[in-house]
Amino acid sequence: MERPLDDVWQRALPKTIAWGTVLLFAGLVLGYVVTLFAVSQGALPYWLATPICAYLAFACFTVLHDAGHGSIV
């Protein structure tokens, strides 16, 4: 007897959410918002915002890497 595909996906996916990765993503988005807002208000110079945004872009790879492995949900 063949199993329906829904059952296969339910068994393949983890039962919990990787909250650490979700919180990392939220923190990275917040970092972008704060950095870009500070630049737009003149409180942060471009030369300092550039490496901050570069670090945030690099850190986003962690979330993308986890998502690529299907380990977020």
N, C-alpha and C positions, 0 to 999 in steps of 0.2 A: 504494500500500500504506500503510495507516494504522499509525502507531507506537503501541505500548502507552503508557498513561499513566505507567507507572514510568519509562520512558525520558525523558519530558518533565520530570518532577520532578528526575531526576538531572542533567539538563542545566541546569535553572533554578537549582538550589541551588549555592552556592559550595563549593569542595572543602575549604576549611580552616575552622577555628573561630576566631572573634575572641577570642583569649585575653585581650586587654586588657580587653574588656568583661566577660568571665567573671570575671577577677580584680577588676575594679571592683565587681561584684555581691557577690563574696565579702567584699571589704573593707567594703562598706556593711552587709552582714549582721553582720559582726564588730563594726563600729562600734555598731550597735544593741544587740547583746548586751552589749558592754562598758559602754555608757552605762546601759542599764537595770539591769545588775548593780550598777554603782557606785551608782545611785540607791537600789536596794533595800537596799544595805548601809550607806547613810547617808554614803558617801564623796563623793557629788556632790549638790549641792542641786538642787531642782526648777527653780529659776530659771535655772540654767546648763544643765541637761539639756534644757530646752525648745528653746533655739535650736540645740543640737547635733542633736537629733532632727529639727528643722525642716530643717536643712541636709542631713541624711541623706535625708530624704524628697524634697527637691528634687533631690539627686544621683541618686536612684533613677530619676528621669525619664529620665536619659541611657540607662540600661539598657533601660527600656521603649521609648524612642524607637528605639534600635537594633533591638530585637526587632520593633517594628512594621514596620520596613523589611525584616525578614528577613535582617539582616546579621550575626547572631551565629553561625549555622552555615551 
